[in-house]
C-alpha cells in the first residue's frame, strides 16, 4: 500500500474513532473523581501478563513507541480473542524502575488510560484512546474497562467522629507511582482489602507511630476507600495536617467495617 493510500486509510479510521468517542456515554459520564480513580493504580500487584491483549503500534506513517490522543492504535489480537467493536479497555503496564525492569516479581500497576475498539479482523484490532492518564506505549496491555463506583457529593455520608477500630488497622504501602509520600486529595495504597472486610466508602483516621516510649499515636489526617482489591485498598486522602508516609497507620471507623 502506498504512502498516500495509507494516510487516507488512517484518516478514515481516525474520523470513525473520533465520532465514536464523541458519542461514548461510558467515558463522558465519568465524574472528575471517577476519572481520577480510574487513572490511579488499582489495588493489586501482579506479574507480567503472559497472554494479554497488547498495543503493538499505531496506524501513523511514522514509526513510534509512545502514543497520545487522537490516535489509532494497533492491537495484538482481534476476533480470535473475542475482541469486538465498541469494547472498552483499560490500558496498563507494570510499574518498574531501572532495578526491576526485567525481574519476574509482582509489581504495582500503572493505568495509562482507556480505549475503545473501532475495527476488528480475525487476528488484529484497532483502538482509539478515549482518555489518557499518561502516554501509552508499545507493549502496554489491555483489561476490560469498568467505571469505578464512588461515593461523592450528596451521596457521601457525613463524617461522624465515632469509635475507631484499632484492632483492624492497616499500614500505608505507598502513594501513587509508588511514591513514599501522599497529601490531601492524593491516592495511597494500604495493606488489606476484601480479606479484612474493607469496602468502598470505608473511612479511616490516619495516624503516625513515632515509636517513642509512652508516646501515643499522632493523628494526622482522614482518608476514604475508593477501590478495594483482594488484599489491598486504594484510598483517597481527604484531609491531612502533615505529609502521609509509607508505614503510617490507617484506622477504620468501627461503623464502616462490615462484621
C-alpha positions in Angstrom: 0.0 0.0 0.0 1.4 3.4 -1.0 2.0 6.3 1.4 -0.9 8.3 0.2 -3.3 5.3 0.4 -2.1 4.6 3.9 -2.5 8.2 5.1 -6.1 8.2 3.7 -6.9 4.9 5.5 -5.6 6.3 8.7 -7.6 9.5 8.3 -10.8 7.4 7.7 -10.3 5.2 10.7 -9.4 8.3 12.9 -12.6 10.0 11.8 -14.7 7.0 12.8 -12.8 6.8 16.1 -13.4 10.5 16.9 -17.1 10.1 16.1 -17.4 7.0 18.4 -15.6 8.8 21.2 -17.9 11.8 21.0 -20.9 9.5 21.3 -19.4 7.4 24.1 -21.6 7.7 27.2 -19.3 5.5 29.4 -16.4 7.9 29.2 -18.3 11.2 29.1 -20.5 10.3 32.1 -17.5 9.8 34.4 -17.2 12.5 37.1 -13.8 14.1 37.8 -13.4 11.9 40.8 -14.3 8.7 38.9 -11.8 9.8 36.2 -9.1 10.3 38.8 -9.8 7.0 40.4 -9.8 5.2 37.1 -6.3 6.7 36.3 -4.9 5.6 39.7 -3.1 2.4 40.3 -5.6 -0.5 41.0 -5.0 -2.1 44.5 -3.2 -5.2 43.2 0.3 -6.4 42.5 0.8 -8.8 39.5 3.5 -10.4 37.4 3.7 -9.5 33.7 0.6 -11.0 32.0 1.7 -13.8 29.6 -1.0 -13.8 27.1 -2.6 -10.3 27.3 -4.0 -8.2 24.5 -1.4 -5.6 23.9 -0.6 -2.4 21.9 1.8 -3.3 19.1 1.9 0.0 17.3 -0.2 2.7 15.6 -1.5 3.5 12.2 0.7 6.5 11.9 3.0 6.6 8.9 5.9 7.3 11.3 7.1 4.5 13.5 6.7 5.4 17.2 6.5 3.6 20.5 4.6 6.1 22.6 1.1 7.5 21.9 -1.5 10.0 23.0 -4.8 11.2 21.6 -6.2 11.4 18.9 -4.6 8.2 17.8 -5.4 4.9 16.1 -3.6 2.0 18.0 -2.9 -1.4 16.6 -3.6 -4.3 19.0 -2.1 -7.8 19.0 -5.4 -9.8 18.6 -8.9 -9.5 17.3 -11.9 -11.7 16.9 -9.7 -14.7 17.7 -9.6 -13.3 21.3 -13.3 -12.2 21.4 -12.4 -8.5 20.8 -15.4 -6.6 19.5 -16.1 -3.2 18.1 -17.1 -0.7 20.8 -15.5 -2.8 23.6 -13.8 -0.5 26.2 -10.4 -1.4 27.8 -8.1 0.0 30.4 -4.5 0.3 29.1 -2.0 -0.7 31.7 1.6 -1.6 32.4 3.6 -2.8 35.4 5.3 -0.1 37.3 9.0 -0.8 37.1 12.2 1.0 38.0 15.6 0.6 36.3 16.5 -2.0 39.0 13.3 -4.1 38.4 13.0 -3.7 34.6 13.4 -7.4 33.8 12.6 -9.2 37.0 9.7 -11.7 37.3 8.3 -10.4 40.6 4.9 -9.0 41.2 4.6 -5.2 40.8 2.0 -2.5 41.2 0.1 -1.5 38.0 0.1 1.9 36.2 -3.0 2.9 34.3 -2.2 4.9 31.2 -5.8 5.4 30.0 -8.6 3.7 28.3 -9.6 3.0 24.7 -12.5 2.0 22.5 -12.2 -0.7 19.8 -13.0 0.8 16.4 -12.2 -2.0 14.0 -11.6 -5.8 14.3 -10.2 -8.5 12.0 -9.7 -12.2 12.8 -6.2 -11.6 14.2 -5.8 -7.9 15.0 -7.9 -4.8 16.0 -7.7 -1.1 16.1 -8.4 1.1 19.1 -8.9 4.8 19.7 -7.9 6.3 23.1 -10.8 7.9 25.0 -8.7 9.2 27.8 -5.0 9.3 28.5 -3.7 9.4 32.1 -0.1 9.3 30.7 1.5 8.3 27.4 0.5 4.9 26.2 3.4 2.7 24.9 4.0 -0.3 22.7 3.7 -3.3 24.9 1.1 -1.9 27.3 -1.6 -4.5 28.0 -5.4 -4.2 28.0 -8.0 -5.2 30.5 -11.8 -4.7 30.3 -12.9 -1.3 31.4 -15.2 -1.0 34.4 -16.2 2.5 35.6 -15.2 2.9 39.3 -18.1 3.0 41.8 -17.6 6.1 44.0 -19.4 7.9 46.8 -19.3 11.7 46.3 -21.3 14.8 46.8 -24.7 14.3 48.4 -24.1 10.5 48.4 -21.2 10.8 50.8 -22.4 10.3 54.4 -21.3 12.9 56.9 -18.2 12.2 58.9 -19.0 11.1 62.3 -16.3 11.1 64.9 -17.2 7.6 66.1 -15.2 4.8 67.6 -12.1 3.7 65.8 -11.4 0.0 65.4 -7.7 -0.1 66.3 -7.7 -3.9 66.1 -8.3 -3.6 62.3 -5.5 -1.2 61.4 -3.7 -1.2 58.1 -0.4 0.4 57.1 0.3 2.7 54.1 2.2 0.8 51.5 2.9 3.7 49.1 1.4 6.7 47.3 0.7 7.0 43.6 3.5 5.7 41.3 5.0 4.0 44.4 6.0 7.3 46.0 6.6 7.2 49.7 4.6 10.4 50.4 1.0 11.5 49.9 -1.1 14.6 50.8 -4.7 15.9 50.7 -6.6 14.7 47.6 -3.8 12.2 46.7 -4.3 8.5 46.5 -2.4 5.9 48.6 -2.4 2.1 48.7 -2.8 0.4 52.0 -2.4 -3.2 53.0 -5.7 -5.2 53.5 -8.8 -5.3 51.3 -11.7 -7.6 51.0 -9.8 -10.0 53.2 -10.3 -7.6 56.1 -13.9 -6.6 55.1 -12.9 -3.2 53.8 -15.4 -1.8 51.2 -15.7 1.3 49.0 -16.7 4.1 51.3 -14.9 2.8 54.5 -13.5 5.8 56.4 -10.1 5.8 58.0 -8.3 8.1 60.5 -4.6 8.4 59.7 -2.1 8.1 62.5 1.7 8.1 62.8 3.6 6.0 65.2 6.7 7.9 66.4 7.8 4.7 68.1 8.6 6.6 71.3 8.0 5.0 74.7 4.8 6.3 76.4 4.1 8.4 73.3 0.7 7.8 71.7 -0.1 7.7 68.0 -0.4 11.1 66.4 -3.4 11.7 64.3 -2.5 13.4 61.0 -5.5 13.0 58.7 -8.5 11.3 57.2 -9.0 9.0 54.2 -11.7 7.0 52.4 -11.5 3.8 50.5 -12.2 4.3 46.8 -11.2 0.9 45.3 -10.8 -2.4 47.1 -8.8 -5.4 46.0 -8.4 -8.9 47.5 -5.6 -7.8 49.9 -5.0 -4.1 49.2 -7.1 -0.9 49.1 -6.8 2.3 47.3 -7.7 5.3 49.5 -8.1 9.0 48.8 -6.6 11.3 51.4 -9.5 13.7 52.3 -7.5 15.8 54.8 -4.0 15.9 56.3 -2.1 18.2 58.6 1.2 16.6 57.6 2.5 14.5 54.7 1.4 10.9 54.9 4.3 8.4 54.5 4.8 4.8 53.8 4.3 3.0 57.1 1.7 5.4 58.6 -1.3 3.7 60.1 -4.9 3.8 58.8 -7.5 3.0 61.5 -11.0 2.2 60.2 -14.0 3.6 61.9 -15.9 0.7 63.6 -19.2 1.6 61.9 -17.5 1.4 58.5 -16.2 -2.1 58.7 -18.5 -5.0 57.8 -18.5 -7.6 60.6 
